[in-house]
Amino acid sequence: MQTPDTKPGFYYVSAVDGNKYALMLGPFKTHEEALQMVEQCRNKAYDLDPRSHWWQWGTCREDDGTGEFRLGRMNNLFQIMTT
């Protein structure tokens, strides 16, 4: 299991396909919350698009310096509380 990052910021489940990336789920207040959702998000993506099997799944962090954040592309498919 990965040790969660403790830096402040907005954490997301992310997907990478070649040179394209997407924020799939989030933002979360902690890295641990994002880590806990990677598998569920990946499995849901597999159901929706079989090509997502080839994507690299993980997490990422955006700095919170501006106080603004983006929403994950799959947020509407999960009933989760984000930042």
Phi and psi in degrees as a GROMACS rama.xvg file:
@    title "Ramachandran Plot"
@    xaxis  label "Phi"
@    yaxis  label "Psi"
@TYPE xy
-76.5011  139.592  GLN-2
-75.2494  125.254  THR-3
-64.9812  141.83  PRO-4
-71.1128  140.737  ASP-5
-110.833  6.15831  THR-6
-69.3974  148.336  LYS-7
-69.5082  148.301  PRO-8
156.119  -173.538  GLY-9
-105.602  124.167  PHE-10
-105.16  143.267  TYR-11
-136.226  154.843  TYR-12
-82.4245  130.137  VAL-13
-124.161  157.707  SER-14
-133.472  141.08  ALA-15
-124.486  130.619  VAL-16
-129.171  97.3072  ASP-17
65.7853  -119.509  GLY-18
-99.5461  11.8336  ASN-19
-107.938  142.318  LYS-20
-133.969  159.112  TYR-21
-144.688  143.33  ALA-22
-85.7858  109.029  LEU-23
-90.4237  -34.1317  MET-24
-150.501  132.046  LEU-25
137.591  -172.226  GLY-26
-84.3972  154.231  PRO-27
-112.947  153.324  PHE-28
-73.0324  -28.0332  LYS-29
-129.936  154.864  THR-30
-65.6965  -36.1574  HIS-31
-58.5134  -41.5466  GLU-32
-61.8781  -43.2557  GLU-33
-64.374  -44.1377  ALA-34
-58.0181  -38.7258  LEU-35
-67.528  -18.2666  GLN-36
-102.148  -4.52996  MET-37
-57.7217  -51.8478  VAL-38
-63.6193  -43.4437  GLU-39
-62.6632  -42.614  GLN-40
-65.5432  -45.1022  CYS-41
-60.3395  -44.8082  ARG-42
-63.1879  -40.5804  ASN-43
-64.2803  -40.7393  LYS-44
-63.2324  -40.0097  ALA-45
-57.7766  -41.5962  TYR-46
-62.9649  -34.5755  ASP-47
-87.3027  -32.891  LEU-48
-149.697  103.777  ASP-49
-57.7481  -22.7693  PRO-50
-65.2322  -22.4659  ARG-51
-66.0012  -13.241  SER-52
-58.7539  -28.4766  HIS-53
-91.802  -6.96431  TRP-54
-76.2192  156.413  TRP-55
-92.5871  128.167  GLN-56
-111.641  141.548  TRP-57
-174.151  -148.756  GLY-58
-132.853  162.379  THR-59
-149.651  166.755  CYS-60
-129.379  138.46  ARG-61
-112.005  139.277  GLU-62
-60.6826  150.165  ASP-63
-104.718  24.5986  ASP-64
-57.1316  -33.8572  GLY-65
-92.0587  -15.1986  THR-66
80.2536  -2.69658  GLY-67
-100.5  148.467  GLU-68
-143.141  160.342  PHE-69
-100.87  155.869  ARG-70
-95.5389  146.64  LEU-71
-68.13  147.403  GLY-72
-63.2027  -25.6805  ARG-73
-105.535  10.2991  MET-74
-54.4986  -37.3578  ASN-75
-67.8524  -11.9751  ASN-76
-94.0746  -5.40447  LEU-77
-127.895  142.045  PHE-78
-97.5258  83.7304  GLN-79
-127.928  155.843  ILE-80
-96.963  119.166  MET-81
-109.568  176.852  THR-82
